[in-house]
Amino acid sequence: LTFGSASDYLEVPAGSYDLEVRVAGTTDVALPLPGVALEGNMLYDVIAVGTLADGTLNVLVIPSMTSHGA
């Protein structure tokens, strides 16, 4: 997604995922996120904050207070 964009939730199986934040308009990885653990029947928001230019780029993986499914 580009800066300022959001997406609908994407359903994935529980497990460990290697995620990446990339420089806008490129395939350059700005911040690798190896081994992000996602539990089953949960909703997560994944939000990039800060900037690459000043070294404050970070990612928040926030589990929702509401679970999904049974």
N, CA, C, O and CB atoms as a CASP TS submission, in Angstrom:
PFRMAT TS
TARGET T0000
AUTHOR 0000-0000-0000
METHOD Language model
MODEL 1
PARENT N/A
ATOM      1  N   LEU     1       0.839  -1.188   0.000  1.00  0.00           N
ATOM      2  CA  LEU     1       0.000   0.000   0.000  1.00  0.00           C
ATOM      3  C   LEU     1       0.876   1.240   0.000  1.00  0.00           C
ATOM      4  O   LEU     1       1.978   1.224   0.548  1.00  0.00           O
ATOM      5  CB  LEU     1      -0.950   0.004   1.213  1.00  0.00           C
ATOM      6  N   THR     2       0.408   2.283  -0.593  1.00  0.00           N
ATOM      7  CA  THR     2       1.154   3.530  -0.581  1.00  0.00           C
ATOM      8  C   THR     2       0.866   4.303   0.699  1.00  0.00           C
ATOM      9  O   THR     2      -0.104   4.025   1.404  1.00  0.00           O
ATOM     10  CB  THR     2       0.808   4.379  -1.812  1.00  0.00           C
ATOM     11  N   PHE     3       1.721   5.276   0.987  1.00  0.00           N
ATOM     12  CA  PHE     3       1.562   6.111   2.174  1.00  0.00           C
ATOM     13  C   PHE     3       0.160   6.697   2.222  1.00  0.00           C
ATOM     14  O   PHE     3      -0.351   7.210   1.227  1.00  0.00           O
ATOM     15  CB  PHE     3       2.612   7.234   2.194  1.00  0.00           C
ATOM     16  N   GLY     4      -0.447   6.612   3.386  1.00  0.00           N
ATOM     17  CA  GLY     4      -1.774   7.153   3.583  1.00  0.00           C
ATOM     18  C   GLY     4      -2.898   6.237   3.149  1.00  0.00           C
ATOM     19  O   GLY     4      -4.069   6.593   3.276  1.00  0.00           O
ATOM     20  N   SER     5      -2.559   5.055   2.637  1.00  0.00           N
ATOM     21  CA  SER     5      -3.575   4.108   2.164  1.00  0.00           C
ATOM     22  C   SER     5      -3.872   3.069   3.227  1.00  0.00           C
ATOM     23  O   SER     5      -3.074   2.821   4.132  1.00  0.00           O
ATOM     24  CB  SER     5      -3.118   3.422   0.870  1.00  0.00           C
ATOM     25  N   ALA     6      -5.037   2.472   3.090  1.00  0.00           N
ATOM     26  CA  ALA     6      -5.434   1.364   3.956  1.00  0.00           C
ATOM     27  C   ALA     6      -6.087   0.315   3.077  1.00  0.00           C
ATOM     28  O   ALA     6      -6.485   0.600   1.947  1.00  0.00           O
ATOM     29  CB  ALA     6      -6.404   1.835   5.104  1.00  0.00           C
ATOM     30  N   SER     7      -6.195  -0.887   3.594  1.00  0.00           N
ATOM     31  CA  SER     7      -6.835  -1.959   2.835  1.00  0.00           C
ATOM     32  C   SER     7      -7.884  -2.635   3.698  1.00  0.00           C
ATOM     33  O   SER     7      -7.943  -2.429   4.911  1.00  0.00           O
ATOM     34  CB  SER     7      -5.793  -2.988   2.339  1.00  0.00           C
ATOM     35  N   ASP     8      -8.697  -3.435   3.061  1.00  0.00           N
ATOM     36  CA  ASP     8      -9.598  -4.297   3.806  1.00  0.00           C
ATOM     37  C   ASP     8      -8.745  -5.347   4.510  1.00  0.00           C
ATOM     38  O   ASP     8      -7.578  -5.540   4.169  1.00  0.00           O
ATOM     39  CB  ASP     8     -10.671  -4.960   2.870  1.00  0.00           C
ATOM     40  N   TYR     9      -9.332  -6.021   5.491  1.00  0.00           N
ATOM     41  CA  TYR     9      -8.613  -7.096   6.154  1.00  0.00           C
ATOM     42  C   TYR     9      -8.385  -8.236   5.178  1.00  0.00           C
ATOM     43  O   TYR     9      -9.235  -8.513   4.331  1.00  0.00           O
ATOM     44  CB  TYR     9      -9.378  -7.586   7.394  1.00  0.00           C
ATOM     45  N   LEU    10      -7.257  -8.890   5.292  1.00  0.00           N
ATOM     46  CA  LEU    10      -6.903 -10.035   4.467  1.00  0.00           C
ATOM     47  C   LEU    10      -6.867 -11.257   5.371  1.00  0.00           C
ATOM     48  O   LEU    10      -6.141 -11.268   6.364  1.00  0.00           O
ATOM     49  CB  LEU    10      -5.530  -9.821   3.739  1.00  0.00           C
ATOM     50  N   GLU    11      -7.631 -12.273   5.047  1.00  0.00           N
ATOM     51  CA  GLU    11      -7.671 -13.480   5.872  1.00  0.00           C
ATOM     52  C   GLU    11      -6.492 -14.373   5.525  1.00  0.00           C
ATOM     53  O   GLU    11      -6.297 -14.743   4.367  1.00  0.00           O
ATOM     54  CB  GLU    11      -9.005 -14.242   5.677  1.00  0.00           C
ATOM     55  N   VAL    12      -5.702 -14.717   6.548  1.00  0.00           N
ATOM     56  CA  VAL    12      -4.555 -15.618   6.390  1.00  0.00           C
ATOM     57  C   VAL    12      -4.591 -16.650   7.510  1.00  0.00           C
ATOM     58  O   VAL    12      -5.135 -16.377   8.580  1.00  0.00           O
ATOM     59  CB  VAL    12      -3.200 -14.826   6.403  1.00  0.00           C
ATOM     60  N   PRO    13      -4.025 -17.826   7.284  1.00  0.00           N
ATOM     61  CA  PRO    13      -3.967 -18.824   8.353  1.00  0.00           C
ATOM     62  C   PRO    13      -3.052 -18.348   9.487  1.00  0.00           C
ATOM     63  O   PRO    13      -2.137 -17.554   9.265  1.00  0.00           O
ATOM     64  CB  PRO    13      -3.473 -20.180   7.798  1.00  0.00           C
ATOM     65  N   ALA    14      -3.308 -18.839  10.693  1.00  0.00           N
ATOM     66  CA  ALA    14      -2.423 -18.540  11.820  1.00  0.00           C
ATOM     67  C   ALA    14      -1.022 -19.018  11.471  1.00  0.00           C
ATOM     68  O   ALA    14      -0.856 -20.020  10.775  1.00  0.00           O
ATOM     69  CB  ALA    14      -2.931 -19.213  13.139  1.00  0.00           C
ATOM     70  N   GLY    15      -0.026 -18.307  11.950  1.00  0.00           N
ATOM     71  CA  GLY    15       1.351 -18.718  11.687  1.00  0.00           C
ATOM     72  C   GLY    15       2.296 -17.555  11.805  1.00  0.00           C
ATOM     73  O   GLY    15       1.941 -16.484  12.299  1.00  0.00           O
ATOM     74  N   SER    16       3.506 -17.783  11.343  1.00  0.00           N
ATOM     75  CA  SER    16       4.565 -16.781  11.376  1.00  0.00           C
ATOM     76  C   SER    16       4.802 -16.282   9.957  1.00  0.00           C
ATOM     77  O   SER    16       4.948 -17.076   9.028  1.00  0.00           O
ATOM     78  CB  SER    16       5.875 -17.363  11.994  1.00  0.00           C
ATOM     79  N   TYR    17       4.840 -14.963   9.796  1.00  0.00           N
ATOM     80  CA  TYR    17       4.980 -14.353   8.479  1.00  0.00           C
ATOM     81  C   TYR    17       6.152 -13.383   8.453  1.00  0.00           C
ATOM     82  O   TYR    17       6.395 -12.653   9.414  1.00  0.00           O
ATOM     83  CB  TYR    17       3.690 -13.634   8.082  1.00  0.00           C
ATOM     84  N   ASP    18       6.869 -13.388   7.340  1.00  0.00           N
ATOM     85  CA  ASP    18       7.925 -12.409   7.104  1.00  0.00           C
ATOM     86  C   ASP    18       7.313 -11.273   6.295  1.00  0.00           C
ATOM     87  O   ASP    18       6.957 -11.455   5.130  1.00  0.00           O
ATOM     88  CB  ASP    18       9.162 -13.050   6.360  1.00  0.00           C
ATOM     89  N   LEU    19       7.193 -10.100   6.915  1.00  0.00           N
ATOM     90  CA  LEU    19       6.600  -8.933   6.273  1.00  0.00           C
ATOM     91  C   LEU    19       7.696  -7.938   5.923  1.00  0.00           C
ATOM     92  O   LEU    19       8.804  -8.016   6.455  1.00  0.00           O
ATOM     93  CB  LEU    19       5.536  -8.277   7.185  1.00  0.00           C
ATOM     94  N   GLU    20       7.391  -7.007   5.033  1.00  0.00           N
ATOM     95  CA  GLU    20       8.358  -5.985   4.642  1.00  0.00           C
ATOM     96  C   GLU    20       7.653  -4.645   4.471  1.00  0.00           C
ATOM     97  O   GLU    20       6.529  -4.583   3.972  1.00  0.00           O
ATOM     98  CB  GLU    20       9.084  -6.386   3.337  1.00  0.00           C
ATOM     99  N   VAL    21       8.324  -3.575   4.891  1.00  0.00           N
ATOM    100  CA  VAL    21       7.918  -2.216   4.545  1.00  0.00           C
ATOM    101  C   VAL    21       8.874  -1.801   3.436  1.00  0.00           C
ATOM    102  O   VAL    21      10.090  -1.914   3.590  1.00  0.00           O
ATOM    103  CB  VAL    21       7.966  -1.214   5.804  1.00  0.00           C
ATOM    104  N   ARG    22       8.337  -1.326   2.326  1.00  0.00           N
ATOM    105  CA  ARG    22       9.173  -0.962   1.173  1.00  0.00           C
ATOM    106  C   ARG    22       9.105   0.529   0.905  1.00  0.00           C
ATOM    107  O   ARG    22       8.119   1.195   1.220  1.00  0.00           O
ATOM    108  CB  ARG    22       8.739  -1.737  -0.078  1.00  0.00           C
ATOM    109  N   VAL    23      10.187   1.041   0.311  1.00  0.00           N
ATOM    110  CA  VAL    23      10.245   2.442  -0.087  1.00  0.00           C
ATOM    111  C   VAL    23       9.208   2.665  -1.183  1.00  0.00           C
ATOM    112  O   VAL    23       9.152   1.901  -2.148  1.00  0.00           O
ATOM    113  CB  VAL    23      11.683   2.839  -0.576  1.00  0.00           C
ATOM    114  N   ALA    24       8.394   3.695  -1.044  1.00  0.00           N
ATOM    115  CA  ALA    24       7.307   3.972  -1.989  1.00  0.00           C
ATOM    116  C   ALA    24       7.808   3.987  -3.427  1.00  0.00           C
ATOM    117  O   ALA    24       8.804   4.634  -3.752  1.00  0.00           O
ATOM    118  CB  ALA    24       6.643   5.307  -1.658  1.00  0.00           C
ATOM    119  N   GLY    25       7.098   3.265  -4.274  1.00  0.00           N
ATOM    120  CA  GLY    25       7.402   3.242  -5.693  1.00  0.00           C
ATOM    121  C   GLY    25       8.572   2.371  -6.097  1.00  0.00           C
ATOM    122  O   GLY    25       8.987   2.380  -7.256  1.00  0.00           O
ATOM    123  N   THR    26       9.122   1.597  -5.122  1.00  0.00           N
ATOM    124  CA  THR    26      10.269   0.738  -5.421  1.00  0.00           C
ATOM    125  C   THR    26      10.039  -0.643  -4.812  1.00  0.00           C
ATOM    126  O   THR    26       9.036  -0.882  -4.140  1.00  0.00           O
ATOM    127  CB  THR    26      11.589   1.363  -4.882  1.00  0.00           C
ATOM    128  N   THR    27      10.972  -1.532  -5.056  1.00  0.00           N
ATOM    129  CA  THR    27      10.969  -2.834  -4.391  1.00  0.00           C
ATOM    130  C   THR    27      12.016  -2.871  -3.279  1.00  0.00           C
ATOM    131  O   THR    27      12.284  -3.930  -2.712  1.00  0.00           O
ATOM    132  CB  THR    27      11.230  -3.963  -5.408  1.00  0.00           C
ATOM    133  N   ASP    28      12.613  -1.707  -2.964  1.00  0.00           N
ATOM    134  CA  ASP    28      13.630  -1.608  -1.915  1.00  0.00           C
ATOM    135  C   ASP    28      12.989  -1.804  -0.543  1.00  0.00           C
ATOM    136  O   ASP    28      12.015  -1.132  -0.205  1.00  0.00           O
ATOM    137  CB  ASP    28      14.355  -0.241  -1.983  1.00  0.00           C
ATOM    138  N   VAL    29      13.541  -2.728   0.246  1.00  0.00           N
ATOM    139  CA  VAL    29      13.012  -2.997   1.586  1.00  0.00           C
ATOM    140  C   VAL    29      13.570  -1.961   2.560  1.00  0.00           C
ATOM    141  O   VAL    29      14.781  -1.872   2.762  1.00  0.00           O
ATOM    142  CB  VAL    29      13.372  -4.445   2.053  1.00  0.00           C
ATOM    143  N   ALA    30      12.676  -1.183   3.158  1.00  0.00           N
ATOM    144  CA  ALA    30      13.063  -0.173   4.140  1.00  0.00           C
ATOM    145  C   ALA    30      13.152  -0.769   5.537  1.00  0.00           C
ATOM    146  O   ALA    30      13.983  -0.358   6.346  1.00  0.00           O
ATOM    147  CB  ALA    30      12.072   0.987   4.129  1.00  0.00           C
ATOM    148  N   LEU    31      12.282  -1.749   5.815  1.00  0.00           N
ATOM    149  CA  LEU    31      12.245  -2.353   7.142  1.00  0.00           C
ATOM    150  C   LEU    31      11.736  -3.780   7.028  1.00  0.00           C
ATOM    151  O   LEU    31      10.551  -3.996   6.773  1.00  0.00           O
ATOM    152  CB  LEU    31      11.356  -1.528   8.106  1.00  0.00           C
ATOM    153  N   PRO    32      12.627  -4.770   7.217  1.00  0.00           N
ATOM    154  CA  PRO    32      12.167  -6.163   7.217  1.00  0.00           C
ATOM    155  C   PRO    32      11.532  -6.502   8.558  1.00  0.00           C
ATOM    156  O   PRO    32      11.975  -6.027   9.604  1.00  0.00           O
ATOM    157  CB  PRO    32      13.338  -7.130   6.916  1.00  0.00           C
ATOM    158  N   LEU    33      10.500  -7.319   8.518  1.00  0.00           N
ATOM    159  CA  LEU    33       9.798  -7.737   9.733  1.00  0.00           C
ATOM    160  C   LEU    33       9.700  -9.260   9.729  1.00  0.00           C
ATOM    161  O   LEU    33       8.640  -9.811   9.433  1.00  0.00           O
ATOM    162  CB  LEU    33       8.374  -7.080   9.827  1.00  0.00           C
ATOM    163  N   PRO    34      10.781  -9.932  10.052  1.00  0.00           N
ATOM    164  CA  PRO    34      10.756 -11.399  10.017  1.00  0.00           C
ATOM    165  C   PRO    34      10.009 -11.985  11.209  1.00  0.00           C
ATOM    166  O   PRO    34      10.066 -11.460  12.320  1.00  0.00           O
ATOM    167  CB  PRO    34      12.177 -11.949   9.982  1.00  0.00           C
ATOM    168  N   GLY    35       9.314 -13.077  10.951  1.00  0.00           N
ATOM    169  CA  GLY    35       8.707 -13.845  12.036  1.00  0.00           C
ATOM    170  C   GLY    35       7.588 -13.163  12.782  1.00  0.00           C
ATOM    171  O   GLY    35       7.498 -13.310  14.001  1.00  0.00           O
ATOM    172  N   VAL    36       6.723 -12.418  12.101  1.00  0.00           N
ATOM    173  CA  VAL    36       5.574 -11.795  12.759  1.00  0.00           C
ATOM    174  C   VAL    36       4.542 -12.892  13.021  1.00  0.00           C
ATOM    175  O   VAL    36       3.997 -13.476  12.085  1.00  0.00           O
ATOM    176  CB  VAL    36       4.964 -10.627  11.882  1.00  0.00           C
ATOM    177  N   ALA    37       4.278 -13.168  14.301  1.00  0.00           N
ATOM    178  CA  ALA    37       3.367 -14.244  14.693  1.00  0.00           C
ATOM    179  C   ALA    37       1.929 -13.739  14.725  1.00  0.00           C
ATOM    180  O   ALA    37       1.615 -12.752  15.391  1.00  0.00           O
ATOM    181  CB  ALA    37       3.763 -14.817  16.068  1.00  0.00           C
ATOM    182  N   LEU    38       1.060 -14.439  13.990  1.00  0.00           N
ATOM    183  CA  LEU    38      -0.356 -14.101  13.966  1.00  0.00           C
ATOM    184  C   LEU    38      -1.154 -15.285  14.488  1.00  0.00           C
ATOM    185  O   LEU    38      -0.995 -16.410  14.014  1.00  0.00           O
ATOM    186  CB  LEU    38      -0.816 -13.713  12.536  1.00  0.00           C
ATOM    187  N   GLU    39      -2.009 -15.025  15.463  1.00  0.00           N
ATOM    188  CA  GLU    39      -2.842 -16.073  16.049  1.00  0.00           C
ATOM    189  C   GLU    39      -4.098 -16.278  15.213  1.00  0.00           C
ATOM    190  O   GLU    39      -4.510 -15.387  14.470  1.00  0.00           O
ATOM    191  CB  GLU    39      -3.217 -15.722  17.500  1.00  0.00           C
ATOM    192  N   GLY    40      -4.700 -17.447  15.335  1.00  0.00           N
ATOM    193  CA  GLY    40      -5.941 -17.742  14.638  1.00  0.00           C
ATOM    194  C   GLY    40      -7.119 -16.991  15.234  1.00  0.00           C
ATOM    195  O   GLY    40      -7.125 -16.670  16.422  1.00  0.00           O
ATOM    196  N   ASN    41      -8.110 -16.715  14.410  1.00  0.00           N
ATOM    197  CA  ASN    41      -9.349 -16.066  14.828  1.00  0.00           C
ATOM    198  C   ASN    41      -9.145 -14.707  15.482  1.00  0.00           C
ATOM    199  O   ASN    41      -9.874 -14.334  16.400  1.00  0.00           O
ATOM    200  CB  ASN    41     -10.079 -16.953  15.770  1.00  0.00           C
ATOM    201  N   MET    42      -8.146 -13.971  15.001  1.00  0.00           N
ATOM    202  CA  MET    42      -7.865 -12.629  15.520  1.00  0.00           C
ATOM    203  C   MET    42      -7.803 -11.649  14.368  1.00  0.00           C
ATOM    204  O   MET    42      -7.525 -12.029  13.231  1.00  0.00           O
ATOM    205  CB  MET    42      -6.543 -12.603  16.326  1.00  0.00           C
ATOM    206  N   LEU    43      -8.062 -10.387  14.666  1.00  0.00           N
ATOM    207  CA  LEU    43      -7.884  -9.301  13.714  1.00  0.00           C
ATOM    208  C   LEU    43      -6.659  -8.507  14.135  1.00  0.00           C
ATOM    209  O   LEU    43      -6.444  -8.278  15.325  1.00  0.00           O
ATOM    210  CB  LEU    43      -9.152  -8.389  13.638  1.00  0.00           C
ATOM    211  N   TYR    44      -5.849  -8.083  13.160  1.00  0.00           N
ATOM    212  CA  TYR    44      -4.659  -7.286  13.441  1.00  0.00           C
ATOM    213  C   TYR    44      -4.641  -6.072  12.536  1.00  0.00           C
ATOM    214  O   TYR    44      -5.056  -6.141  11.379  1.00  0.00           O
ATOM    215  CB  TYR    44      -3.373  -8.120  13.255  1.00  0.00           C
ATOM    216  N   ASP    45      -4.160  -4.959  13.069  1.00  0.00           N
ATOM    217  CA  ASP    45      -3.831  -3.787  12.267  1.00  0.00           C
ATOM    218  C   ASP    45      -2.317  -3.720  12.224  1.00  0.00           C
ATOM    219  O   ASP    45      -1.659  -3.832  13.258  1.00  0.00           O
ATOM    220  CB  ASP    45      -4.463  -2.458  12.857  1.00  0.00           C
ATOM    221  N   VAL    46      -1.760  -3.538  11.032  1.00  0.00           N
ATOM    222  CA  VAL    46      -0.315  -3.397  10.857  1.00  0.00           C
ATOM    223  C   VAL    46      -0.090  -1.994  10.306  1.00  0.00           C
ATOM    224  O   VAL    46      -0.530  -1.668   9.204  1.00  0.00           O
ATOM    225  CB  VAL    46       0.285  -4.517   9.891  1.00  0.00           C
ATOM    226  N   ILE    47       0.608  -1.162  11.095  1.00  0.00           N
ATOM    227  CA  ILE    47       0.728   0.255  10.770  1.00  0.00           C
ATOM    228  C   ILE    47       2.201   0.657  10.788  1.00  0.00           C
ATOM    229  O   ILE    47       2.904   0.428  11.773  1.00  0.00           O
ATOM    230  CB  ILE    47      -0.093   1.122  11.765  1.00  0.00           C
ATOM    231  N   ALA    48       2.664   1.263   9.682  1.00  0.00           N
ATOM    232  CA  ALA    48       4.017   1.818   9.625  1.00  0.00           C
ATOM    233  C   ALA    48       3.950   3.266  10.103  1.00  0.00           C
ATOM    234  O   ALA    48       3.087   4.034   9.678  1.00  0.00           O
ATOM    235  CB  ALA    48       4.619   1.725   8.171  1.00  0.00           C
ATOM    236  N   VAL    49       4.879   3.628  10.997  1.00  0.00           N
ATOM    237  CA  VAL    49       4.943   4.998  11.529  1.00  0.00           C
ATOM    238  C   VAL    49       6.377   5.494  11.461  1.00  0.00           C
ATOM    239  O   VAL    49       7.318   4.699  11.476  1.00  0.00           O
ATOM    240  CB  VAL    49       4.412   5.061  12.994  1.00  0.00           C
ATOM    241  N   GLY    50       6.543   6.806  11.385  1.00  0.00           N
ATOM    242  CA  GLY    50       7.871   7.392  11.312  1.00  0.00           C
ATOM    243  C   GLY    50       8.331   7.529   9.877  1.00  0.00           C
ATOM    244  O   GLY    50       7.559   7.329   8.939  1.00  0.00           O
ATOM    245  N   THR    51       9.614   7.878   9.715  1.00  0.00           N
ATOM    246  CA  THR    51      10.166   8.056   8.377  1.00  0.00           C
ATOM    247  C   THR    51      11.504   7.354   8.243  1.00  0.00           C
ATOM    248  O   THR    51      12.245   7.193   9.212  1.00  0.00           O
ATOM    249  CB  THR    51      10.318   9.536   8.053  1.00  0.00           C
ATOM    250  N   LEU    52      11.790   6.944   7.034  1.00  0.00           N
ATOM    251  CA  LEU    52      13.072   6.327   6.736  1.00  0.00           C
ATOM    252  C   LEU    52      14.186   7.366   6.808  1.00  0.00           C
ATOM    253  O   LEU    52      15.290   7.076   7.270  1.00  0.00           O
ATOM    254  CB  LEU    52      13.043   5.661   5.351  1.00  0.00           C
ATOM    255  N   ALA    53      13.891   8.570   6.350  1.00  0.00           N
ATOM    256  CA  ALA    53      14.894   9.636   6.278  1.00  0.00           C
ATOM    257  C   ALA    53      15.535   9.962   7.625  1.00  0.00           C
ATOM    258  O   ALA    53      16.741  10.201   7.698  1.00  0.00           O
ATOM    259  CB  ALA    53      14.266  10.880   5.717  1.00  0.00           C
ATOM    260  N   ASP    54      14.732   9.973   8.691  1.00  0.00           N
ATOM    261  CA  ASP    54      15.313  10.328  10.003  1.00  0.00           C
ATOM    262  C   ASP    54      15.519   9.120  10.917  1.00  0.00           C
ATOM    263  O   ASP    54      15.839   9.274  12.096  1.00  0.00           O
ATOM    264  CB  ASP    54      14.419  11.334  10.705  1.00  0.00           C
ATOM    265  N   GLY    55      15.332   7.914  10.364  1.00  0.00           N
ATOM    266  CA  GLY    55      15.594   6.700  11.132  1.00  0.00           C
ATOM    267  C   GLY    55      14.539   6.335  12.155  1.00  0.00           C
ATOM    268  O   GLY    55      14.795   5.522  13.043  1.00  0.00           O
ATOM    269  N   THR    56      13.354   6.922  12.047  1.00  0.00           N
ATOM    270  CA  THR    56      12.306   6.625  13.030  1.00  0.00           C
ATOM    271  C   THR    56      11.279   5.623  12.518  1.00  0.00           C
ATOM    272  O   THR    56      10.288   5.363  13.202  1.00  0.00           O
ATOM    273  CB  THR    56      11.605   7.899  13.431  1.00  0.00           C
ATOM    274  N   LEU    57      11.490   5.053  11.329  1.00  0.00           N
ATOM    275  CA  LEU    57      10.521   4.114  10.767  1.00  0.00           C
ATOM    276  C   LEU    57      10.368   2.898  11.665  1.00  0.00           C
ATOM    277  O   LEU    57      11.349   2.257  12.042  1.00  0.00           O
ATOM    278  CB  LEU    57      10.945   3.680   9.360  1.00  0.00           C
ATOM    279  N   ASN    58       9.130   2.596  11.999  1.00  0.00           N
ATOM    280  CA  ASN    58       8.822   1.464  12.858  1.00  0.00           C
ATOM    281  C   ASN    58       7.454   0.930  12.442  1.00  0.00           C
ATOM    282  O   ASN    58       6.693   1.617  11.760  1.00  0.00           O
ATOM    283  CB  ASN    58       8.845   1.868  14.376  1.00  0.00           C
ATOM    284  N   VAL    59       7.151  -0.281  12.850  1.00  0.00           N
ATOM    285  CA  VAL    59       5.868  -0.884  12.533  1.00  0.00           C
ATOM    286  C   VAL    59       5.194  -1.347  13.810  1.00  0.00           C
ATOM    287  O   VAL    59       5.828  -1.924  14.693  1.00  0.00           O
ATOM    288  CB  VAL    59       6.037  -2.055  11.552  1.00  0.00           C
ATOM    289  N   LEU    60       3.906  -1.085  13.891  1.00  0.00           N
ATOM    290  CA  LEU    60       3.095  -1.546  15.004  1.00  0.00           C
ATOM    291  C   LEU    60       2.190  -2.658  14.498  1.00  0.00           C
ATOM    292  O   LEU    60       1.491  -2.486  13.499  1.00  0.00           O
ATOM    293  CB  LEU    60       2.267  -0.381  15.628  1.00  0.00           C
ATOM    294  N   VAL    61       2.200  -3.793  15.178  1.00  0.00           N
ATOM    295  CA  VAL    61       1.269  -4.887  14.885  1.00  0.00           C
ATOM    296  C   VAL    61       0.330  -4.934  16.075  1.00  0.00           C
ATOM    297  O   VAL    61       0.706  -5.361  17.166  1.00  0.00           O
ATOM    298  CB  VAL    61       2.015  -6.288  14.649  1.00  0.00           C
ATOM    299  N   ILE    62      -0.896  -4.490  15.850  1.00  0.00           N
ATOM    300  CA  ILE    62      -1.836  -4.291  16.947  1.00  0.00           C
ATOM    301  C   ILE    62      -2.979  -5.304  16.842  1.00  0.00           C
ATOM    302  O   ILE    62      -3.772  -5.251  15.901  1.00  0.00           O
ATOM    303  CB  ILE    62      -2.387  -2.843  16.940  1.00  0.00           C
ATOM    304  N   PRO    63      -3.064  -6.228  17.809  1.00  0.00           N
ATOM    305  CA  PRO    63      -4.198  -7.161  17.790  1.00  0.00           C
ATOM    306  C   PRO    63      -5.469  -6.425  18.193  1.00  0.00           C
ATOM    307  O   PRO    63      -5.457  -5.569  19.078  1.00  0.00           O
ATOM    308  CB  PRO    63      -3.944  -8.369  18.739  1.00  0.00           C
ATOM    309  N   SER    64      -6.566  -6.773  17.526  1.00  0.00           N
ATOM    310  CA  SER    64      -7.840  -6.149  17.829  1.00  0.00           C
ATOM    311  C   SER    64      -8.394  -6.702  19.137  1.00  0.00           C
ATOM    312  O   SER    64      -8.074  -7.821  19.538  1.00  0.00           O
ATOM    313  CB  SER    64      -8.838  -6.369  16.683  1.00  0.00           C
ATOM    314  N   MET    65      -9.209  -5.919  19.779  1.00  0.00           N
ATOM    315  CA  MET    65      -9.857  -6.374  21.001  1.00  0.00           C
ATOM    316  C   MET    65     -10.970  -7.377  20.676  1.00  0.00           C
ATOM    317  O   MET    65     -11.467  -8.068  21.566  1.00  0.00           O
ATOM    318  CB  MET    65     -10.424  -5.175  21.787  1.00  0.00           C
ATOM    319  N   THR    66     -11.351  -7.452  19.413  1.00  0.00           N
ATOM    320  CA  THR    66     -12.431  -8.351  18.984  1.00  0.00           C
ATOM    321  C   THR    66     -11.855  -9.460  18.135  1.00  0.00           C
ATOM    322  O   THR    66     -11.155  -9.194  17.159  1.00  0.00           O
ATOM    323  CB  THR    66     -13.523  -7.584  18.201  1.00  0.00           C
ATOM    324  N   SER    67     -12.141 -10.702  18.493  1.00  0.00           N
ATOM    325  CA  SER    67     -11.685 -11.817  17.677  1.00  0.00           C
ATOM    326  C   SER    67     -12.663 -12.040  16.545  1.00  0.00           C
ATOM    327  O   SER    67     -13.799 -11.567  16.580  1.00  0.00           O
ATOM    328  CB  SER    67     -11.526 -13.096  18.520  1.00  0.00           C
ATOM    329  N   HIS    68     -12.203 -12.770  15.535  1.00  0.00           N
ATOM    330  CA  HIS    68     -13.010 -13.038  14.350  1.00  0.00           C
ATOM    331  C   HIS    68     -13.243 -14.541  14.245  1.00  0.00           C
ATOM    332  O   HIS    68     -12.318 -15.324  14.463  1.00  0.00           O
ATOM    333  CB  HIS    68     -12.320 -12.489  13.062  1.00  0.00           C
ATOM    334  N   GLY    69     -14.425 -14.940  13.927  1.00  0.00           N
ATOM    335  CA  GLY    69     -14.708 -16.363  13.754  1.00  0.00           C
ATOM    336  C   GLY    69     -15.094 -17.026  15.066  1.00  0.00           C
ATOM    337  O   GLY    69     -15.325 -16.360  16.075  1.00  0.00           O
ATOM    338  N   ALA    70     -15.159 -18.365  15.028  1.00  0.00           N
ATOM    339  CA  ALA    70     -15.579 -19.095  16.224  1.00  0.00           C
ATOM    340  C   ALA    70     -14.427 -19.851  16.825  1.00  0.00           C
ATOM    341  O   ALA    70     -14.594 -20.526  17.841  1.00  0.00           O
ATOM    342  CB  ALA    70     -16.710 -20.051  15.903  1.00  0.00           C
TER
END
